[in-house]
Amino acid sequence: MNGPSEFLDKVLQALYKTVYAWLYESVQNSINMLFDFLNQSFSTASSQITLGPRLWNHGSAYETVQRIAENICIPIAGAFITVVLCWELIHLVQESNSMNTAKPEKLFLILLKFGMCLFVCAYSFKIVTAFEDVGIKAARALKAETSTSISVTPTLQDLGLTPDPTELTLGDVMNLVGYKLILFIARFAVLLCGVIVYVKVMMWFVEFLAYASAAPIPYSTWINKEWAQVGMNYTRKMLSLSFEGFFILLMYALYGGVLGGLEMGNFAESIAMILGCGFSLAIMTFKAGNISASIFNAH
């Protein structure tokens, strides 16, 4: 009576082991692909950040913005400078009793400020893009000193699953089927995180270029004491935008460090922690601009 039962058990064990071995390898490959995709997403975004807005889109967007700044905004800035200069001269007339007590050096100082303001406006686009060059240099130095990739890839053995167990049940096989389904869903979640990170980098480039296109206009206000705050606030804003990529890369490095020290336990909990950290990273990349603005007191 035991003969047919033992034979059936052996057949089932052979079937379970065959399916289990295939699923085990498939699940491990899915884990490897998941982390490879994460690293590829971070590597692509990091490479874009270290290129900066100047080289993004093969320089086409940068050249377009430069033409706008030099051919459209500089003439507008010239009109602003003229208005502010007239404002200064009116104040000079009022303060000097209709020019009766006017000192030549004060008039010379106004004209000197006017000439310096014209010079700054003419090179304003190059000035703000020089801020960006400093920020990109800092981002490149950060990338050289830290790792923005996940150096540790967990294995199923780390999660307590052996590749060749002595005895299997249908429950063991179904566990691997469940893990495969979880990884399939996780792949889409990681894809979403990668898209969010990439979109954030592109938004940073567009925002920087949009602000840079109008550089001559705020710098045209430096000739006047009351209006000079416009130019100072703009300068702080451009500095914060220039270093936004640095803080985005810092988020990547922190994410890699957090996952590098992650202790693997239960499979579902480990995947949930990885995805949770990924979505936290995606959210924090959108806060990088606020962090940079807070440091440079830009608003």
GIWO-V716480 format. One record per pair of residues at least 6 apart in sequence whose C-alpha atoms are under 8 Angstrom apart, sorted by sequence separation. I is the first residue (numbers start at 1). J is the second residue. D is the distance in Angstrom with one decimal. If there is no record, write none. Layout:
I/J/D  I/J/D
This chain:
53/59/7.8  56/62/7.7  93/99/5.2  96/102/4.9  156/162/7.2  157/163/7.5  221/227/5.3  222/228/4.3  264/270/5.8  293/299/6.8  55/62/7.5  92/99/7.5  221/228/5.3  222/229/7.8  48/56/7.2  54/62/5.5  222/230/7.9  53/62/6.8  93/102/7.6  221/230/6.7  222/231/6.1  92/102/7.5  221/231/6.2  219/230/7.8  220/231/7.5  218/230/5.8  219/231/4.9  218/231/4.7  92/107/7.9  259/274/7.1  218/234/6.6  88/110/7.4  255/277/7.1  255/278/7.7  85/110/7.9  212/238/7.7  255/281/6.8  211/238/7.5  85/114/7.0  252/281/7.3  208/238/7.4  251/281/6.7  81/114/7.5  208/241/6.1  251/284/7.2  208/242/7.5  251/285/6.8  81/117/7.7  81/118/7.8  204/241/7.6  248/285/5.5  78/118/7.6  204/244/7.7  248/288/5.8  204/245/7.9  247/288/5.6  245/288/8.0  77/121/7.2  201/245/7.7  244/288/6.0  247/291/7.8  244/289/5.5  247/292/7.2  74/121/6.8  74/122/6.8  241/289/6.9  244/292/5.8  240/289/7.2  243/292/6.5  241/292/7.2  70/122/7.6  240/292/4.9  241/293/7.5  240/293/4.9  70/125/7.8  240/295/7.6  69/125/6.7  237/293/6.8  240/296/5.9  236/293/7.9  239/296/7.0  240/298/6.8  66/125/7.0  237/296/7.5  236/296/5.9  236/297/6.7  237/298/4.9  236/298/5.1  237/299/6.8  234/298/7.9  233/298/6.3  233/299/7.1  54/129/8.0  52/132/7.7  52/133/8.0  129/212/7.5  52/136/6.2  128/212/6.6  51/136/7.4  186/271/7.7  190/275/7.0  193/278/6.5  197/282/5.7  200/285/7.0  50/136/5.8  182/268/7.6  189/275/7.2  193/279/6.2  196/282/6.2  200/286/6.6  49/136/7.5  50/137/7.8  125/212/6.3  128/215/7.3  125/213/7.2  179/267/7.6  183/271/8.0  190/278/7.3  197/285/7.0  50/139/6.2  179/268/7.6  186/275/7.2  193/282/6.0  49/139/7.6  50/140/5.7  125/215/5.7  124/215/5.7  125/216/7.0  124/216/5.5  121/215/7.6  122/216/7.1  121/216/4.7  124/219/7.1  120/216/7.9  121/217/7.6  46/143/7.9  121/219/5.9  120/219/7.0  121/220/6.1  148/249/7.2  46/148/7.7  117/219/7.3  118/220/7.4  117/220/6.2  149/252/7.7  139/243/7.8  142/246/7.4  148/252/5.1  149/253/7.4  43/148/7.2  117/222/6.6  138/243/7.8  148/253/4.5  151/256/7.4  159/264/6.1  160/265/7.7  42/148/6.6  43/149/7.2  117/223/6.3  132/238/8.0  136/242/7.3  139/245/6.5  143/249/7.2  147/253/5.7  148/254/7.9  150/256/4.8  158/264/6.5  159/265/5.5  160/266/8.0  42/149/6.7  128/235/7.7  131/238/7.2  132/239/7.5  135/242/5.0  136/243/7.3  139/246/4.5  142/249/7.5  146/253/6.3  148/255/7.7  149/256/5.6  150/257/7.6  152/259/7.7  158/265/7.5  159/266/6.1  131/239/6.1  134/242/7.5  135/243/4.6  138/246/6.5  142/250/7.5  148/256/5.8  152/260/5.7  159/267/5.9  39/148/7.8  114/223/6.2  132/241/7.8  133/242/7.7  135/244/7.8  136/245/7.2  147/256/7.0  150/259/6.7  151/260/6.3  39/149/5.1  113/223/5.7  128/238/6.5  132/242/4.4  135/245/7.3  136/246/7.2  139/249/6.9  150/260/6.3  154/264/7.4  38/149/7.9  39/150/6.3  131/242/6.0  132/243/7.3  135/246/6.7  38/150/7.9  110/223/7.8  35/150/7.3  35/153/6.7  32/153/6.7  31/153/7.7  31/154/7.5  31/155/7.7  28/155/6.5  28/156/6.5  24/156/7.9  88/224/7.0  80/217/7.3  84/221/7.0  85/223/7.3  24/163/6.7  77/216/5.6  81/220/5.3  84/223/7.0  85/224/7.9  73/213/7.5  77/217/4.5  80/220/6.2  81/221/6.7  84/224/6.5  73/214/6.0  76/217/6.8  77/218/7.8  80/221/7.2  21/163/6.8  73/215/7.7  74/216/5.5  77/219/7.9  78/220/7.2  81/223/7.6  21/164/7.5  69/212/7.6  73/216/6.0  74/217/7.1  77/220/5.5  65/209/6.5  69/213/4.7  73/217/6.4  65/210/7.5  68/213/6.2  69/214/5.9  69/215/6.9  17/164/7.8  62/209/7.0  65/212/7.5  66/213/6.5  69/216/7.0  61/209/8.0  65/213/5.3  27/176/7.3  34/183/7.9  56/205/7.9  23/173/7.9  30/180/7.6  17/168/7.0  16/168/6.5  20/172/7.9  24/176/6.9  27/179/7.0  31/183/7.1  34/186/7.9  38/190/6.8  42/194/7.6  45/197/7.2  49/201/6.9  53/205/5.2  16/169/7.1  20/173/5.6  23/176/6.3  27/180/5.6  30/183/6.6  34/187/6.2  37/190/7.8  41/194/5.4  45/198/5.9  48/201/7.6  52/205/7.3  53/206/7.9  13/167/7.1  16/170/7.1  19/173/7.3  23/177/7.1  26/180/7.7  30/184/7.9  37/191/8.0  13/168/6.4  53/208/7.5  13/169/7.8  20/176/7.5  27/183/7.7  34/190/7.5  38/194/7.2  45/201/6.9  53/209/7.1  16/173/6.9  23/180/7.9  41/198/7.8  50/245/7.9  49/245/5.8  49/249/7.9  46/249/6.6  42/252/7.1
